């Protein structure tokens, strides 16, 4: 914190000898520090009308308290010893040779500088791999801190299985304390991802890493160690904003279970039980809602061990449990396998997170087309300003698709090349030559794969041409209109 208060009082009496009062600079901002000492350099020259300067402080808006007094001619600094975390305000009172002070009393002190002392690092309350309906992988996180650096406080780092150190993802890209990030990965690829969180005082937290894998990579046990190309991502990281997935590596502690989004209330959980020669006596499915009250939901009877070619080979028994959810929401699941030696783990108690979380979402997103305003596009036809609203509790990160079709056809074509952000506005250049009337459709998807859509009630007419009259000739009688210079010209 040493430099935070540098020259605080230098710009007071020392800079302007005729000034009567020593002042702290009023910069209109708050400083943040994790140090236990605040150094406040100052200079109060002798020979003037001021005899001393006194430093006052307040903690969290409390009463002003006197800290220390410095006399004129002593070139030194105030070293303020911090008592605890909190918001500290500072002010000075100057005493003159005639005994008067400025301000005249402690009650008239005004805060001239504020410092927040914060020694508590950010807390990563949630970091978990999740999987979308289309199998695309990614992570979600939730970081909490009272003084979070909202611009540069969240950094993502990754490493492949055979990399020794973590490398940054998306340099210079800001993330929110509660956010998500998705990738497109090649089949069987797996990587570790962690969060590095920083607050304004410089406190830093590095989370435990989680494994993120492509859909096919979930089936394996240990990380796949195939020859690595220089870049595993199939597209530029800045453009990779799809839905999440993941599977933790053996022995790696994760902060949260993996999450799966489904759009049906019937949930099938497939798993393999690794057993010895005696096989399996029982398998239990425990289920809990978002309140984490656990109940035994399913039970499977004895299962013999399958035959193997070698006595040392691993014996696995494939099993499935089907759970019927009563309503939309988040469900936690834990499977316990048991043989004559006992269960694979303890029965979960209230508050225990599940090994797997499933979000049941059967409702499609709500979509509304607000307006489709047609405007001229110079000599190249027209543009349509499309405005919409789309919302869903589990809306996908890039959820919106805009499409059109001529009014006399049934085939939809893309206005946007792919799914895009839910910005609520898009300017579309209407294609010339296809038609002059188009229907426009807005589709929105959620993480479970539900799709809501809205189409314009009537076609949007993009013909902006105004009829004009070209006068040709005037002839007597009512038999017809002569076109041309005179009676001998062509008739129509």
N, C-alpha and C positions, 0 to 999 in steps of 0.2 A: 504493500500500500504506500511505500515510501514516496513515490512520485505523484500520488493522487492529490496531495496538498502542497506541492512544491510552489514556492513563491506566493503562498496565501497572503502573507502580510507584507511582503516586499512591495507590492503595488499599493500599499497604504501610505504611511507617513514617510517612508524612505523615498518613494517616488515623487511625492508632492510635499515638500517640507512645510508649506503653509496649511496643509490639511490638518484639521484638528483631531480627526478620529481615525484610528487604525481599523482597516476593514478587510474582511475576507472577500474574495471575488464572488460575485453573484452570477454564476454561469448558467443558472437555470437547469441544472441536471443533477442527477444522483450518481454517486460513485459506489462501486461494489468491491468488497475486499474480503479475503479469508484470513488476513494477517491479524495478530493480536496487538499490534501497535500501529498507531497512525502518527506519522511524523509531519509536523506543521512548522516549516521554516518561517522565520520572520526577521525583520530588522526595524528597530525603533531607535532613531538617532537621539543623542543627547544634545542639549542646548536649545531645544525647542520648547513649546508650551506644554507638551505632553510629558508626563513623568512616568507613566506605566501603562501596560495593556493587560487586561485580564481575559482569560479564555473561559467561556461557559459551554456546557453541553447539556443535552437532553436525550433521553432514551425512550424510544417508542412514543413520542409525543407527551412525555411527562414534564414535570417542573424543571426549570432551569437550575443547574447545579454548577457551582464555581469549581474550576479545576486547578488553575495555576495562574500566577501573576508574574510578569516580567517587567523589569525596570528599564528606563531609557538608558542607552549606552551599552547594553548587554546584547551583543550579537549572538543569537542562539536560536533554538527551536523548541517548540512545544512537542513533547513526545507523549501522546495520549495512549494510556494503557486501556485496552478494551476489557470490559468486565464480562460481557457475554454477547451472544448473537442478538442482533436487533438493528433498529434504525436509529442512527445517531445524528443529531442536529448540532451545529456549532455556531457560536456568535461571540463577538468581542465587545468589551467595554473599555474605553480609553479614559484614563484619569489625568487631569491637567494640574499644573503647578498651583493653581488657586483652589484646588480641592474639588472642583466640579467634575462631572463625568458626562460622557456621551456614549450611550443614552443616559438619561438622568436617573434611571432606576432599573432594577432587574426586570420589573414588570414590562418595561418597554423594549426589551431585547427582541430582535427578530432573527429568525434563522437565516444564516448567510451561506451555509453549505450543509449538504446531507450525505452521509455515508451509511450504506447498508453492510453490516458485518454478517457474513454467511459462511459457515464452515461445513454445512451439511451438503454432501454431494447429491446430485439428482438420483432419483429412485426409479429403476426400471421395473414397473409393476407388472408388465406383461410383455413377453416376447415369444411368439409362437409361429411355427409353420402352419399354413392352412392350405386347403385344397379346394378348388372351385369345381363346378359341375363339369367343365370341359377338361379338368385335369391340369390346368396351368399352375405352376408353383410360385410361391412367394412367402412373405412374412407380414405379420401385423405386430405393432408394438404400442405400448402406452408408457410414457415417461412422465413423472411428476416432479415438480420443483417450484417453490414459490418465486424464485428469481431465474427462471429458465431463460437462456439465451435463445430467443425465438427465431433469430435469423441464421445463426451458425451453430446452434447448440446440439443438433442431432447429426451424427455421421454414421454411415453404414460401412462396414468393412467385411471382406470375405477372404476365403482361401479354399483352394482345391485340396483334395485329400493328401496330395504329396507336396503341398507348399508348406514351408516352415513358418511364414509370418503372414499376418493379415494385411490386405491391401485395401485402400479406400474404393468405394463405389460412388459414382456420381459426384465428382469433385465440384464444389461450388453450387450444388443444387440444394436449396433449403428444404427441410422436412419439418413437419409439425411434430410436437411432442406425442400426439396420438395420430398415427398415420399408417400407411401400408406401402409395400413395394413388391412388384411382380416381375417375373422374368420369363423368357422363353429359353428352354434348355434342351440340349440334345438328349435322346433316350439314354438312360442309365447314368447320366451325369448326376453328381451330388457335390454340394459345396457347403461349407460352414459360413454362417453369417452372424455377425454380432453388432450390437449398438454401442456407440461411444457417445455419451451425453455430457454436455458441458453447460454450466450455468454462468451467469454474469460475473460472479466472483472468482471464477477459474476453477471451481471444484469439478472433478471429472469422474465419471463412472463408466466402466467397461463391463458390459453384460457377459454372462456365459453365452457361448455360441450355440446356435441351433443348426440342425442339418436341413437343408433345402434340396429337394430332388425333383427331377423330371418324373412324370407319371410312371414310366417303366422302371425307374430307379427305386421305387418304393418296395419292390419285391425282394431285393437283395438284403443280405445281412450286413456284412462289412462293406466299407467303401470300395468302390470299383477303382482299380488302379491301372487303368489302361493308359497308353501313351497320350499325353496331354497336348493338344494344340495350343497355340499362343493365346487364342481367344475362344473360350467355350460358348460364349453367348452368341446366339444366332442373329441378333440384331443389336444395334447401338443401345447401350444401357439407358440412354435418355428416352428412348422410344418404347422401352419394355414396361408397359403398365397393364399387365393382365391380372387375372385372378390367382390366388395363392394355393400352395400345397406343401407337403413336407413329411419327412420321417426321421426321427432322431437316430443317431448312430448308437451302437451298443456301448454302454458305459458312460454315455455323455448325459449329464444332467441338464434338463431343459426347464425353463421357467414356467411354461404352460404346455398343455397337451396340444397335439395337432387337431385342427378343426376341419370338419367336412360339412359342406352345404348340400342339402338334398331338398327336392321339391315334392316329396311324397312322405306320408306319415308312416308308411311301412319301411322299417330300416333293417337291412340285413348286414350282420357283422360276421365276416369270414376270418378265421384265424387258424393257426397251426399250433398244436400242443406238442412240445418236445418231451418225450417220455423215455423211460428205460424199458427193460425187457418185460416188466410186470404190467406195462400199459397204464391206463388211466382209470381211476375209480369214479371221479366226478369232475364235471366242469360247470361253473356257475357264472351267470351273467348278472352283474349288479348294475342298476340304473339309478340315476338321480336327475332331477330337474335343475334349473339354475340356482335354486336355494341349497343344493347339495345335501338333500335328505336322501339317504341311500336305502334302497329296497332290493331284495333278491328277486329278479325278474324272470329268469329262466334257469333250468337245470338240465344237464345231460348225464345219462347213466354211464355205467362202466364201458370202457372201450379197450379191446386188446391191442397190444403193440403190433405194428405191422412187421412182416418179415423183412430182413435186410440181407444183402449179399455178404457183408462183412460184420463181424461182431462189434467192431468199433464204429460202425456207421451210425449216424444220427437217425433216430426213429421219430417220425412226426405223424400226428393224427390230425387230418383236416376236419374242422368242425364249423358249424354255422349256427348263429342265433338270430332269430327274427324278432324284432321289437316293434310293437305297434304304439306309436306316439298318439296321445289323446288330442293334442293341439299343437299349433306352431310354437316354436321356442327352442331353447338350447338344452340339450340332453347330454349328460356325462355317463360314460360307460367304463366299467372295469371287469375284466374276465379273470377268474381264478381257476386254475387247474389243480387237481388233487390226486395223489396216489397214496399208497400205504405209508409213505414217509411223511405225508402232510400236504398242506396247501402251498401253492406257489407264492402267495403273499397273504397278508392279513386282510380280514374283512374291512372294507372302508367304513370310516365313521363320518359323522356330519362335518362338513367343511372340507373334506378331502377332494382334491381335483381329480377328475377322471383321467384315465390314460388316453381316452379318445373323447372328443366333443363333437356332437353332431347338431347343426342348426337346421331345424325343420322349418321350411318356408314354402308354403303352398300358394301364397298370394302373389300375383303378378304386379309389377310396378304400376303406379298411377301415371298416366300420360295425358297431357292436355295441349292442344295446339291453340296458342293465343291469337296469332295473326299471321297472315301471309300477304305482305304488302309488295305490290309490283311497281317497279321504277324503271325508267329508261336506262339503257346501257349504251348510250351514244348511238352509233350507226350499227351496233351489233345486237340488236334485239332488246331484251329486258333482263333485269335481275329481280329475284324474289327474296325479300327479307323475311325469313322464317323464324318465328319466335314460339317457344314451347315451354312447358313445365313437366318435369319428370321426377318422381320421388319414390323411394322404397327404403325400408329399414335396413335392408341388406343389399343396397344398390352396388353394382359392380363398379370398379374403378374407372373403366372406360365403357360406359353403359349404353350409349345412344347411337342409333343408326338412322340416317335420313335417306328416304327413297322417293321416287316419283314414277308415275306411269301416265302415258297419254290417256285422255278420257275415254277413247274408244278401244283401248287394249287392256289386257289383264296382267301382263308381265311387269313386275316391278324392277326398276333399275336404281343403282346406288347414286345418291347425291354426294355422299361421303364415300370414299374408297373403302373404308372399314369402320369398325366401331370407334367412336370418338368421345371426347369429354362432354359432360352434361353442362355445357355453357349456357344453354337456353336461347341461343341465337346463332343463325348461320345465314350468310348471303349466297344465294345460288344463282348462277348464270343459266337461264333457261336455254335449252338446246334449240337452235333454229332448224327448221326443216322437219322436225318430228311431228309437231302439232302446235296448236295455239291454246289448247286447254289441257291442264295436267291436274291429276290428283297427287297430293303430297302426303306421305306417311312418316310418322315418327315412331320408332320402336325403341324400347328401353328394356334392358335385361338386368337381373340381379345375380348374386353369386350362386344361387341355387339353380340357375338356368331358367327361371320363369321369365317370360317376355310379355310385356304389356305394349299395346300399340294404339295409335290414334291416327285416323285418316281425315283429310278435309271433307266436310259435309258436301260441298259442291266443287266442281273443278275450278282451278285458278286460271283465269284468262290472261295470257301474257301478250296479247295483241294490243299494242298501244297506238296503232295507226288511227288517225282521225280522218273521215271521208272528206274529200275536196271536190269542188265542181269546176270543170274547165269549159267555159262557154265557147261554142264553135261558130254558129251562124243563126240568123233569124230569117224565116221564109213566111210568106202569106199562106192562109188556109190552114186546115186542120188535118191534112192527109198524112203528114209525117214531118220529120226533121231532116233538113238538108245539111249534109256534112260536106264542106268544101267551099270554094270561092264563089259558086254561082249555081244557076239551075242546071248546068250541064254536068255538074259533079256527081259523084257516086251517092246513092241513096241508102238509108237503112231504116 
